Amino acid sequence: MTVTRLCYRSTPNFADMTGTLDEEIDRLLLTARRNNARDGVTGALLLAGTTYFQILEGPQEAVTYTFRRIARDRRHMDLTLIDERDDTARLVPGRSLYFADTMDAYDGVLASLILPIANAPELVSYEDLASLVMFSANRAARDTPMLDVMSA
């Protein structure tokens, strides 16, 4: 099975927010998880300082549609495509949208991975982002039960 994986970064548009950043993220996650589960898309959203990094993965048509919808969303500014590729497996299977606010990390190893990304988001590569997502998601799965499982 082939899966399309698309990675991008953007900046939250604070001017269009009606609530706190936490409230906005909660609303965004609720909607995105529902849409992703419906469309067969999985992935991860990381907030590193004032930059969103997201990996979307799934059927090519669904990933493209989701990315276009995000590009029209006024909550995102400076949307930049980092990478798009096909693969044989998902990085975050079973998760309609894993989320981590990377600045909330109290883990020294994770913090050492995050700080360079938060300080220079324009230099983040696909490999950097995939590694951070895998490390963070695996660490979270080990430490807490998985709450965002897609329905079969």
N, C-alpha and C positions, 0 to 999 in steps of 0.2 A: 504494500500500500504506500502511495506517495502522499506526503503531507507538505503543504506550502508553509514556510515560516517567514514572517515579515517582522522586522525590528525597526523601531523609530524612536526618536526623542522629541519632546516638546516642552514648552514652558507653560505652567498654569497662568491663565489670564485672570489675575486677581481683580481687575476692574469689573469683570462681569459676575463676580461671585456675590451671592446674596447672603451667604452664611460664612462661617469660619471655614478654613481649609479642611479641617476634619469633617465637617458637615457636608461640604461639597464632595469630598472623596467618598464618603458613605453613600451619597446619592448616586454618584458615578458608578461605584461598584455594584450597587443593587441593580441598576439598569443594565450595565455591561454584562454582568453574570447571567441575567435572564436572557438577554439577546444572544450571548455566546452559547449558552446551553441549547437554545432553540436552533442555532445555526451550525452546531457541531464544531465551534471554535474553542480552543483552549489557549492558555497563555499566562503571562505574568505582567504585572504593572509594578514598577518600582518607582518610588519617589526618593530622589537623591538630592537633598537640599531643595533647590527650586527648579528641578528638572524631572520630568516624567520620562521613564524609559519603559517601552512596552514591547513584548514579544507576542505576536498573534500567530496561531498555527491551526491548520485544518485544511479543508478542501479549498483549492485555489480560489474559486468563485466566492466563497463565503469570507475568506480572508481579505480579498480585494474589496468586497462590499463593506466589510467592517472598517477597513482602513479609510475608505472614502467617506464613510459616515463620521469618523473621528476627525478627518481633515476639515469637514464642514462645522464641527462643534466649536462654538466660540469660547469654550473653556480652555482650549489649547491654542497657543501661539507658537510661532517659529517651528512648525512641524518639519522635521528632517528625517527622511528615510535613511536608515543606517545600512540595511541589508534586506534582500529578499532572495530566498533559495528554496529548493525542494529537498526533502529528506525522506527517509524511510520510517522514522519514528518521531513521536512528539517528545519535546523536552519536559513538558509538564502535563502528562496524561491524566485525565480524570478531573482536571481543575478548570472550570469555566473561566476563572480569572484569579490567579494567586496574586496577592498584594503584599508588599512590604514597604513601610516607610523606613528606608535604610538608615536614616539618622537616629531612629529609635533603637538601633542595635546596641546591645550592651555586651557584645561579644568582641573581644579584641581582634580575633582573626577576621571576622566579618568587617569590622570597622577598618582594618588595614586595607581591605579590598575596596571599600566604599569611598574612602576619602579622596583618592585620586580621581574617581569618577565624578564625585560631587564638585570637585575643584576645577575640572577640565572636561565638561560633558562633550564638548566638540571633538575630543580625541578618542572617545569611546568607540571601540570596534565591535563587530559582531561577536568575536571570541570573548572579549571582556564581558559583554552583556550576558551571553549564554553561560559563561562560567559563574558569574555572580548570581544569576537566577537559579542555576542548578544548586549551588552551594547554599543559598538562602532558603530555597524551597525544601531541600533535604534536611537542613538544620531545623526548620520550622516543623516539618513532618515528624522528626524525631522527638521534638520537645512538646508538641501539642497535637491533639487529634485533628484530622483533616475535616474542616467544616464546609468546604466548598467542593463537594463531590458532584460531578455531573450525573444526571439520571441516565440510566441505561437505555 
